[in-house]
Amino acid sequence: MTLSLAAPHAKGKFATDKIFGASAAANKDAAQYGKDKVVNATIGAILDDKEALVCLPTVEKVYRSLPINEVINYAPIAGLPEFLEAATSLAFADNRPEAYTSAVATSGGSGVIHHTVANYTEIGDTLLTSDWFWGPYKVLCQDALRKLDTYTLFDEKQNFNTKSYESKVAELLRKQNSLVTIINTPAHNPTGYSLSNSDWDSLLDVVKNAAKDQSKRLILLVDIAYIDYAGEKNECRAFMKKFTNLPDNVLIILAFSMSKGYTMYGQRTGAMIGISPNKDVAREFADINQFTSRATWSNINRGCMRLLATIYNDKTIMAQVEKERAQYYGLIHARADIFVREAKAANLHMLPYIAGFFLTVPAKDPDAVCNKLHEDHIFAVPLGKGIRIAVCAVPSFKITGMAAKMAQAMAEVEK
Ligand SMILES: Cc1ncc(COP(=O)(O)O)c(C=O)c1O
C-alpha cells in the first residue's frame, strides 16, 4: 500500500491525458526520424504550413503595445468592464437575443465550465453532454464531485439526435431538479459538427417542454470555443437570436474564450455570458459567479482583457484581426477538405465535419489503429470510439494521403 495523505474524496485522482501521450510519441518520432517525416495531428492549436504556432499578427502587435501597467496590474474580480462589454458584443455580433445578459470574466472557457458546475448543480448531480465530447468536461465534473452522462449526438442518418437528447433530459430530471447540458457548437471538438438552425429549434423545444414543470431548472452551457472558425460571423451565430422569450426557469450560458479566436491559448482569458428573460436571474448570475472567481483564482489576466477591449474599440484594428483570422479559417478548411475528399475515395467513414480544428473517424479499436498508424509516422488522438485528427495543426501536404493510410490501418487492425 502506498502512503496517501490526500482527503478521501481526493484519493486516486490522476489525469491520464491521451492527448499529451499522443503528442509526446509524435515528438519522440520526430526527434528520431526528422520532423518532415512525421505527421503530428494531435495539437489543438493552429500551426502554419511550416508547422510554427500562429499568433494573429495584429493581436501580437496590439498586445506588445500595451502599457506595462495594463499588463501587470490587478483587475476587478468580475473583469474589466470594457472587456466584458467587448466579449459580450463579440460573442453575439448581430444576433443579440431580447433578454437580460450579464457577464463575468473567467480563466478561459474552462473557467466558465468550472463556475457553471459549481453554481448551477449540486454535489452528486449529473451533467449532460453528447457522447462525443472534449475530455476535460468529465474531469471538471468529477473534480467537483458531480457526474457526467451523455446522449447520442448523431442518429443513424448522421443528423443531430434530438430523441436521444430528449430521453436523457427526461431521465435525469426524474432524479434531480436542475440540469446543466453542455453543448459545444459550432465547430464541435472533436467532430467538427455544428448544430443547424433546425437542430437548435428541436433542442430548444425539448428544453422548453421540460421547463413546463416549474420545479425544474434547465441550464444550457453553450461552449463556443471554436466559433471564430465556424464560418460567416453572423450565420454561425444566428442560433443566438433564439434565446429570446425563453421561460424564466431556463438559463443560457455562453462560454466565450480568447484561446482560439485570438490565439491567446495560454493567457487564460474568457467570459461567461448569462442570458435570461428574468432580471433577478441575470443579477444573481453576476453575483454568484464573481464570488466563485474570488474563491478560485481572484482576478484573471488584465493584459489580455485590455487587449480585447483595445481591439474591439478600434474598427480598423478589429477588421484587420478578422481578416487575418479568416485566412487561417480558410487554411484549416482547405486541409479538412483534402481529408474529407480522400476519405470518401478510400471508403473511410468519418463523422460529419462542418468546420473547426478537428475531425473524427469512428473506430472499433482506436488505440490499435493509432498504434498501427505510428508505423507510417502518423500521430492522432485515440478517443473512446474514434480517432481525432487536428487539421488545425497539419500542413496540407501532410494531410494528402492520410485518409488512405488510415483506411488501410483500420482494415489491418480489424481483419
Ligand atoms: C471544446 C472546448 N471547450 C473549451 C475549451 C477551453 O479552452 P480555454 O479554457 O483555453 O478557453 C477547449 C480547449 O481546447 C475546447 O476544446
The ligand as an SDF file (V2000), in Angstrom:
LIG
                    3D

 16 16  0  0  0  0  0  0  0  0999 V2000
  -14.4040   22.0930  -26.6310 C   0  0  0  0  0  0  0  0  0  0  0  0
  -13.5430   23.0320  -25.8800 C   0  0  0  0  0  0  0  0  0  0  0  0
  -14.1240   23.8270  -24.9940 N   0  0  0  0  0  0  0  0  0  0  0  0
  -13.4250   24.6850  -24.2620 C   0  0  0  0  0  0  0  0  0  0  0  0
  -12.0670   24.7820  -24.4190 C   0  0  0  0  0  0  0  0  0  0  0  0
  -11.4500   25.7270  -23.4500 C   0  0  0  0  0  0  0  0  0  0  0  0
  -10.3780   26.3670  -23.7660 O   0  0  0  0  0  0  0  0  0  0  0  0
   -9.8580   27.5230  -22.8030 P   0  0  0  0  0  0  0  0  0  0  0  0
  -10.0910   27.1270  -21.4160 O   0  0  0  0  0  0  0  0  0  0  0  0
   -8.4280   27.6170  -23.1730 O   0  0  0  0  0  0  0  0  0  0  0  0
  -10.6480   28.7360  -23.2060 O   0  0  0  0  0  0  0  0  0  0  0  0
  -11.3990   23.9640  -25.3300 C   0  0  0  0  0  0  0  0  0  0  0  0
   -9.9320   23.9990  -25.4820 C   0  0  0  0  0  0  0  0  0  0  0  0
   -9.2960   23.1560  -26.0130 O   0  0  0  0  0  0  0  0  0  0  0  0
  -12.1650   23.0680  -26.0790 C   0  0  0  0  0  0  0  0  0  0  0  0
  -11.6080   22.2450  -26.9660 O   0  0  0  0  0  0  0  0  0  0  0  0
  1  2  1  0
  2  3  1  0
  2 15  2  0
  3  4  2  0
  4  5  1  0
  5  6  1  0
  5 12  2  0
  6  7  1  0
  7  8  1  0
  8  9  2  0
  8 10  1  0
  8 11  1  0
 12 13  1  0
 12 15  1  0
 13 14  2  0
 15 16  1  0
M  END
$$$$
